[in-house]
Amino acid sequence: MLDAKDNVAVATDALAEGETIAVGDASVAIGEAIPVGHKFATAPIALDAHVYKYGEIIGVAIRPIPVGAHVHVHNVLSARLPGDAAR
């Protein structure tokens, strides 16, 4: 995590389902395999809620995302890529 507003963190190593890792002062139970370099939720993210990384909105959840879940194109609509707003 890079900012206190962030609700995602980036895996610096591949993370296995069931693994528990420290993120700041909290522990996060990983709910599914997370590839290195990919994001995972550090807090629950509701449907249509903003996804924050770097303290900035990077997308909107297109389905509820539980803590420890992989955060990627299957559950987030990008706020940065052209054309995504039309979906």
Secondary structure, DSSP 8 states (H G I E B T S, - for coil): --STT-SEEE-SS-B-TT-EEEETTEEEE--S-B-TT-EEESS-B-TT-EEEETTEEEEEESS-B-TT-EESTTTEEESSSTTGGG-
